[in-house]
Amino acid sequence: MTVKPKKVLIIGANFAGLTAAIKLPKTCDVTVIDPSPHFEWTPGIHEILSGVKTPQGLRLNRSDIITHAGHRFVQDSVTHLDVRRRRVTTAGGDILPFDAAIVAVGGISNNYHIPGVDSHTWPFRSVAESLAIEKRMEALQHTHSPMQVVVVGGGISGVEALGELLRRYRHRPEISFAMVESGNQLMPGFPKMIDADLRRLCVEHRVSFHTGESVARVTPKMVWLASGKRLPSALTIWAAGQAAPPLLREAKLIRPPHTWAAVHQTLQSRYSTSIFVVGDAAALPKPVSKQAFNAIDMGALAAQNVLRWLADEDLKDFSPPSKPLLVTFGDLQTYLVAGKTVLANKTLAGAKEGVYQLFMAQTAPQDGLQAVPGALRRLRKSWKELVVPGLQSIKDFRAAPECRTLKRL
Ligand SMILES: Cc1cc2nc3c(=O)[nH]c(=O)nc-3n(C[C@H](O)[C@H](O)[C@H](O)COP(=O)(O)OP(=O)(O)OC[C@H]3O[C@@H](n4cnc5c(N)ncnc54)[C@H](O)[C@@H]3O)c2cc1C
């Protein structure tokens, strides 16, 4: 008698879910579900704002990758997760049963229930959203009338977005920028020196910073701050953080006091043994930053732990990788942050680009020639837009003795 393989369902297939799918062996009965046909390199979406990256360069065909890994891809969205009966319902009306599920649904833009955010701001979390902002900027700049762009959120994604806007528009005197951050510094949680360096770099570029300020409401042409300040805005970019998708709360994978799905260090849900939650959606006992490299490593461990759980073996704990973080500020600066040490130099942008190129090349299905055009397209764009300007800044480096060594801030 043959034993049927157990059914593993992966909900969400970007960094964490896609890694889990790639790591699960072909012998498993794996179904992967995601509403979007593309994997997206989210850490690069800010570069669409300046034209350094194209949507095509930041995407990979999800179905190709999953099929190549030997699994089934369903392009649909899970609307209901029945933890007790071990099955999901999709927007398309399918019911998919599972023995074990890996939940990798990431986060959604957080509007903090602030009036006007949903209708009058532009969210900034995906390739499509970044492209929509880029197109809006393109249309606005043709009016040649004075205008201000407000970026709400001075964390990594807001800072990276501002950097790319400055790369493209800082030579346009009629365009100014404002950044609002509720924390007391730019890039809260990171060494304060980054805040000082960003402000220094922006002195000559018509940027105003409003830290320690929260947004009270947004109207079509104005951002109203709780302090009473008003910031005229032709375009308001909302990069103010993320919240858990409602699906997790409805499935009771999130329960008070948590705001994300609480898991054990093994990534197994605290409320259901058959569910593993990974990536941004997970709240570990020892919190980890919501970053792609953590999501990738969680996805890999979840694939192993699901197999161990199905085989009634002991589960392994997640130990977060200690990797430095690279944050770009357009062509003005790149920071490498390792704990409390910060290196700041434009040429570090090449390292971030290398991480992206490597990940995309490794993740695209390795079907010989099929993968080559995409890789060449990404490399050609990277060479023209980042490597050559990078070499130029090495030249600048030599010419300015005070900048010769990487600066330890
Ligand atoms: C602008 C920006 C810049 C960033 N920069 C960096 C950086 O420089 N370095 C870094 O390490 N990290 C960066 N991050 C963070 C990084 O992108 C996240 O940590 C990472 O994407 C988390 O991976 P994930 O797989 O958990 O979730 P996601 O990548 O968000 O993927 C979630 C997936 O789940 C799918 N999904 C959602 N709901 C459902 C549903 N109901 N049914 C089925 N599928 C569903 C979605 O379609 C999506 O494909 C950045 C993020 C943003 C937004």
The ligand as a Gaussian input file, in Angstrom:
#p B3LYP/6-31G(d) Opt

LIG

0 1
 C        9.947000      49.983000       0.614000
 C       10.596000      48.855000       1.350000
 C       11.987000      48.764000       1.420000
 C       12.601000      47.697000       2.080000
 N       13.965000      47.620000       2.108000
 C       14.553000      46.549000       2.683000
 C       15.974000      46.381000       2.658000
 O       16.690000      47.237000       2.128000
 N       16.502000      45.267000       3.200000
 C       15.731000      44.289000       3.775000
 O       16.272000      43.278000       4.239000
 N       14.388000      44.419000       3.850000
 C       13.778000      45.521000       3.316000
 N       12.425000      45.658000       3.366000
 C       11.646000      44.686000       4.135000
 C       11.367000      43.422000       3.319000
 O       10.823000      43.765000       2.065000
 C       10.418000      42.536000       4.115000
 O       11.006000      42.232000       5.344000
 C       10.121000      41.263000       3.341000
 O        9.452000      41.559000       2.139000
 C        9.270000      40.319000       4.182000
 O        9.095000      39.146000       3.456000
 P        7.767000      38.271000       3.650000
 O        7.911000      37.128000       2.719000
 O        7.534000      38.025000       5.085000
 O        6.550000      39.215000       3.202000
 P        6.290000      39.932000       1.818000
 O        7.528000      40.125000       1.053000
 O        5.490000      41.146000       2.173000
 O        5.371000      38.911000       1.037000
 C        4.088000      38.576000       1.450000
 C        3.424000      37.812000       0.315000
 O        2.172000      37.310000       0.785000
 C        1.198000      37.479000      -0.203000
 N       -0.105000      37.519000       0.466000
 C       -0.567000      38.472000       1.309000
 N       -1.810000      38.168000       1.718000
 C       -2.125000      36.990000       1.128000
 C       -3.288000      36.158000       1.161000
 N       -4.360000      36.499000       1.877000
 N       -3.297000      35.017000       0.421000
 C       -2.205000      34.662000      -0.299000
 N       -1.081000      35.411000      -0.369000
 C       -1.051000      36.553000       0.347000
 C        1.582000      38.795000      -0.881000
 O        1.009000      38.896000      -2.182000
 C        3.104000      38.695000      -0.890000
 O        3.563000      38.094000      -2.079000
 C       11.799000      46.717000       2.706000
 C       10.403000      46.807000       2.643000
 C        9.803000      47.866000       1.980000
 C        8.283000      47.944000       1.924000

